[in-house]
Amino acid sequence: MSRELKLGQHVVNDENPTYVIAEVGHNHQGKLETAKEMFRQAQSCGVSAVKLQKRDNRTLFTKAAFDKPYENENSFGATYGEHREALEFGREEYAELKGYAAELGLDFFATAFDIRSADFLEALGMPAYKIASADLRNLPLLRHVAAFGKPVVVSTGGGTMEDVERAYDTVMAINTQLCIMQCTCGYPVEFDELNLRAIETFRQRFPDIVVGYSGHDNGIAIPVVSYVLGARVIEKHFTLNRGWRGTDQPFSLEPGGLRRLVRDLQRAKVGFGDGVKRKMDSETTPMKKLGKKIVASRNIP
């Protein structure tokens, strides 16, 4: 049974390099030129893809929720709706970013938070779709996106195994291009709540799909551990400056961290080896220097 997924320009499987997604999200702060610079920096770090988030805020929120005052250090508007609208890109910006990502050789797609946003993205010809953890149980959205016939990457934060199995069954009944991501909805997540061994559980339970990890953890160690456990798609939030305004900025990777993550994932893959214990060529000289042998301690007549 094949565990393989074609994501954009890449074939994701156990043999190929890890597919790394730089989750730009709304860390661009609603500025197109900032988003483009983030794409450029992410490309220089060696990632496979850059990703945004798309919401139709009038669809998602009631009038009361949209108009609720939202004045804090991370706010971009007087109300929550104004805050969210200030961070959204429209069709023109998405089209420009899609073209720019193509120039950089990057895959580009987005999380669809609602059906109208999914249709918006499909009209732009997105190569794949992300479903956020908050929509793991949103079967209408899962069915709608699956029907596009493109890869669907589903995060599982806040869910039970029953929820994950239901999402799997829902998508696979329509479209077998599925990746399930272990995720914990903490911002940032505490290390003792990562439950990374769920990656192994997913690989055992779903032997026909690629499994990944979407992290809100600090640092770069956890994604590498996730790879060792079987995650072949790694998603990490990305920023140019963790001190910028925004709730996702503090636990995002800056370019230096993202570059080290890509490097360490490559090293982990190479370091796996084939499991056959043998002496390596590089060990010959050290073993001659440090090894022991039997010699006579006095003349032997």
C-alpha positions as CSV (number, residue, x, y, z in Angstrom):
1,M,0.0,0.0,0.0
2,S,1.5,3.3,-1.1
3,R,2.0,6.1,1.5
4,E,2.6,8.9,-1.0
5,L,1.1,12.3,-1.7
6,K,1.8,14.8,-4.6
7,L,1.9,18.2,-3.0
8,G,2.4,21.0,-5.6
9,Q,5.8,20.3,-7.2
10,H,6.8,17.6,-4.7
11,V,6.2,14.0,-4.1
12,V,6.0,13.3,-0.4
13,N,6.9,9.9,0.9
14,D,9.3,8.1,3.2
15,E,12.1,8.3,0.7
16,N,12.1,11.9,-0.3
17,P,13.1,15.0,1.7
18,T,10.7,16.3,4.3
19,Y,8.0,18.7,2.9
20,V,8.4,21.8,5.0
21,I,5.7,24.5,5.1
22,A,6.5,28.0,6.3
23,E,3.2,29.1,7.8
24,V,3.1,32.8,7.1
25,G,-0.5,33.0,8.3
26,H,-1.3,36.6,9.1
27,N,2.2,37.4,10.4
28,H,2.5,39.7,7.4
29,Q,0.3,42.1,9.3
30,G,-1.8,42.8,6.3
31,K,1.1,44.2,4.3
32,L,1.6,42.8,0.8
33,E,5.3,43.8,0.6
34,T,6.0,42.2,4.0
35,A,4.4,39.0,2.8
36,K,6.5,39.0,-0.3
37,E,9.7,39.5,1.7
38,M,8.6,36.6,4.0
39,F,8.2,34.4,0.9
40,R,11.7,35.4,-0.3
41,Q,13.2,34.7,3.1
42,A,11.4,31.4,3.4
43,Q,12.7,30.3,0.0
44,S,16.3,31.2,1.1
45,C,15.8,28.9,4.1
46,G,15.0,25.9,1.8
47,V,11.3,25.3,2.5
48,S,9.0,23.5,0.1
49,A,5.9,25.8,0.5
50,V,4.6,29.0,2.0
51,K,1.1,29.2,3.3
52,L,-1.5,31.8,4.3
53,Q,-4.9,31.7,6.0
54,K,-8.1,32.8,4.3
55,R,-11.3,33.8,6.2
56,D,-14.5,35.3,5.0
57,N,-15.1,37.2,8.3
58,R,-18.7,38.1,7.7
59,T,-19.5,34.4,7.1
60,L,-17.5,33.2,10.1
61,F,-18.7,35.7,12.8
62,T,-22.0,36.9,14.1
63,K,-22.6,40.6,14.0
64,A,-22.1,40.7,17.8
65,A,-18.8,38.9,17.5
66,F,-17.7,41.0,14.5
67,D,-18.5,44.2,16.4
68,K,-17.0,43.2,19.7
69,P,-14.4,45.7,21.0
70,Y,-10.9,44.3,20.5
71,E,-8.4,46.7,21.9
72,N,-5.1,45.0,23.1
73,E,-1.4,44.9,22.2
74,N,-2.1,42.6,19.3
75,S,-5.1,44.4,17.7
76,F,-5.2,45.8,14.2
77,G,-8.7,47.3,14.6
78,A,-11.1,48.7,17.2
79,T,-13.4,45.6,16.9
80,Y,-12.6,42.0,16.4
81,G,-14.1,42.1,12.9
82,E,-12.0,45.2,11.9
83,H,-9.0,43.5,13.3
84,R,-9.5,40.4,11.2
85,E,-10.4,42.4,8.1
86,A,-7.1,44.4,8.4
87,L,-5.2,41.2,8.1
88,E,-7.0,39.7,5.1
89,F,-5.7,39.8,1.5
90,G,-8.1,40.0,-1.4
91,R,-8.1,38.5,-4.9
92,E,-5.5,40.9,-6.2
93,E,-3.0,40.3,-3.4
94,Y,-3.5,36.5,-3.6
95,A,-2.9,36.5,-7.3
96,E,0.3,38.6,-7.0
97,L,1.6,36.3,-4.2
98,K,0.8,33.2,-6.2
99,G,2.8,34.5,-9.1
100,Y,5.7,35.6,-6.8
101,A,5.8,32.2,-5.1
102,A,6.0,30.6,-8.6
103,E,8.9,32.8,-9.4
104,L,10.7,31.6,-6.3
105,G,9.9,28.0,-7.0
106,L,7.7,27.6,-4.0
107,D,4.4,25.8,-3.6
108,F,1.8,28.3,-2.3
109,F,-1.6,27.4,-0.8
110,A,-3.8,28.5,2.2
111,T,-6.0,27.3,5.0
112,A,-9.7,27.7,4.1
113,F,-11.7,28.6,7.2
114,D,-15.1,28.5,5.5
115,I,-16.7,27.4,2.3
116,R,-16.7,30.9,0.7
117,S,-13.0,31.1,1.4
118,A,-12.5,27.7,-0.1
119,D,-14.3,28.8,-3.3
120,F,-12.2,32.0,-3.3
121,L,-9.0,29.9,-3.2
122,E,-10.2,27.4,-5.8
123,A,-11.0,30.2,-8.2
124,L,-7.3,31.2,-7.9
125,G,-6.2,27.7,-8.8
126,M,-4.6,26.7,-5.5
127,P,-2.7,23.4,-5.7
128,A,-3.7,22.1,-2.3
129,Y,-5.8,23.0,0.8
130,K,-5.2,23.1,4.5
131,I,-8.0,22.5,7.0
132,A,-7.4,24.0,10.4
133,S,-7.8,22.1,13.7
134,A,-10.9,24.1,14.4
135,D,-12.6,22.5,11.4
136,L,-11.6,18.9,12.1
137,R,-15.3,18.2,12.9
138,N,-16.6,20.5,10.1
139,L,-17.8,17.8,7.8
140,P,-19.5,20.1,5.3
141,L,-16.2,22.0,4.8
142,L,-14.2,18.8,4.6
143,R,-16.6,17.4,1.9
144,H,-16.6,20.7,0.0
145,V,-12.8,21.0,-0.2
146,A,-12.3,17.3,-0.9
147,A,-14.6,17.6,-3.9
148,F,-12.0,20.0,-5.5
149,G,-9.9,16.8,-6.2
150,K,-6.7,18.3,-4.8
151,P,-4.6,17.4,-1.8
152,V,-6.2,18.1,1.6
153,V,-4.0,18.6,4.6
154,V,-6.0,18.3,7.9
155,S,-4.8,19.4,11.3
156,T,-6.1,17.5,14.3
157,G,-5.7,19.8,17.3
158,G,-8.5,19.6,19.9
159,G,-9.7,16.3,18.4
160,T,-10.1,12.7,19.6
161,M,-9.2,9.6,17.6
162,E,-12.9,9.3,16.7
163,D,-12.8,12.8,15.3
164,V,-9.7,12.0,13.2
165,E,-11.2,8.8,11.9
166,R,-14.4,10.5,10.9
167,A,-12.5,13.2,9.1
168,Y,-10.4,10.5,7.4
169,D,-13.5,8.6,6.3
170,T,-15.2,11.8,5.1
171,V,-12.3,13.0,2.9
172,M,-11.2,9.6,1.6
173,A,-14.8,8.8,0.4
174,I,-14.4,11.6,-2.1
175,N,-10.6,12.2,-2.5
176,T,-7.7,10.0,-1.5
177,Q,-5.2,12.8,-1.6
178,L,-5.1,13.3,2.2
179,C,-2.5,14.2,4.8
180,I,-3.3,14.1,8.5
181,M,-1.2,16.3,10.8
182,Q,-0.7,15.8,14.5
183,C,-1.3,19.1,16.2
184,T,-2.1,20.5,19.7
185,C,-4.0,23.7,19.9
186,G,-1.8,25.6,22.4
187,Y,-0.4,29.0,21.4
188,P,2.3,28.2,22.3
189,V,1.8,24.5,23.2
190,E,3.3,23.1,26.4
191,F,5.8,20.4,25.6
192,D,4.1,17.9,27.8
193,E,0.9,18.2,25.7
194,L,2.6,17.6,22.3
195,N,1.6,13.9,22.3
196,L,4.0,13.2,19.4
197,R,3.5,9.5,19.5
198,A,0.1,10.1,18.0
199,I,2.1,10.4,14.8
200,E,3.0,6.7,15.2
201,T,-0.7,5.9,15.9
202,F,-1.8,7.7,12.8
203,R,0.7,5.9,10.6
204,Q,-0.5,2.5,12.0
205,R,-4.2,3.4,11.7
206,F,-3.9,5.0,8.3
207,P,-1.3,3.1,6.3
208,D,-2.4,4.5,3.0
209,I,-1.8,8.2,3.7
210,V,1.1,10.6,4.5
211,V,1.2,11.8,8.1
212,G,2.7,15.1,9.3
213,Y,3.1,17.5,12.2
214,S,1.8,21.1,12.5
215,G,3.5,22.8,15.5
216,H,3.0,25.7,17.8
217,D,6.0,24.7,19.8
218,N,9.0,26.9,20.5
219,G,12.3,26.0,18.9
220,I,13.2,23.4,16.2
221,A,13.8,20.2,18.2
222,I,10.2,19.0,18.1
223,P,9.8,18.9,14.3
224,V,12.9,16.8,14.0
225,V,11.6,14.4,16.6
226,S,8.3,14.3,14.7
227,Y,10.2,13.4,11.5
228,V,11.9,10.5,13.3
229,L,8.4,9.3,14.5
230,G,7.1,9.3,10.9
231,A,6.0,12.8,10.0
232,R,6.8,13.6,6.4
233,V,5.1,17.1,6.2
234,I,6.2,19.7,8.8
235,E,4.4,23.0,9.2
236,K,5.9,25.8,11.4
237,H,4.8,29.4,11.8
238,F,7.2,31.8,10.3
239,T,8.0,35.5,10.9
240,L,10.7,38.0,10.2
241,N,10.6,39.3,13.8
242,R,9.1,37.6,16.8
243,G,8.7,41.1,18.4
244,W,6.1,42.1,15.8
245,R,2.5,42.6,16.8
246,G,0.4,39.5,16.5
247,T,-0.6,36.5,18.6
248,D,1.4,34.0,16.5
249,Q,4.6,36.0,16.3
250,P,6.2,34.9,19.7
251,F,6.3,31.2,18.8
252,S,7.1,31.6,15.1
253,L,10.5,30.8,13.7
254,E,12.6,33.7,12.3
255,P,14.7,33.0,9.2
256,G,17.7,31.7,11.2
257,G,15.6,29.2,13.0
258,L,13.8,28.1,9.9
259,R,17.0,27.6,8.1
260,R,18.4,25.5,10.9
261,L,15.2,23.4,11.0
262,V,15.4,22.6,7.3
263,R,19.1,21.7,7.7
264,D,18.4,19.5,10.7
265,L,15.6,17.7,9.0
266,Q,17.9,16.9,6.1
267,R,20.6,15.6,8.5
268,A,18.0,13.5,10.3
269,K,17.0,11.8,7.1
270,V,20.6,11.1,6.0
271,G,21.4,9.9,9.5
272,F,18.8,7.2,9.5
273,G,21.1,4.8,7.5
274,D,19.9,1.3,6.6
275,G,19.9,-0.3,10.1
276,V,22.8,-2.7,9.3
277,K,25.5,-2.4,11.9
278,R,28.9,-2.3,10.4
279,K,32.2,-0.4,10.6
280,M,32.1,2.9,8.6
281,D,35.0,4.0,6.4
282,S,35.5,7.1,8.6
283,E,36.1,4.9,11.6
284,T,39.2,3.2,10.3
285,T,41.8,5.8,11.3
286,P,40.3,6.5,14.8
287,M,40.1,2.8,15.5
288,K,43.7,2.3,14.6
289,K,44.6,5.1,17.0
290,L,42.3,4.2,19.8
291,G,41.8,0.5,19.4
292,K,43.5,-2.2,21.6
293,K,45.5,-5.2,20.5
294,I,47.6,-7.9,22.2
295,V,51.3,-7.3,22.4
296,A,54.1,-8.9,24.4
297,S,55.2,-7.0,27.4
298,R,58.7,-8.6,27.4
299,N,60.9,-10.5,25.1
300,I,59.7,-13.9,24.2
301,P,62.5,-16.4,23.9
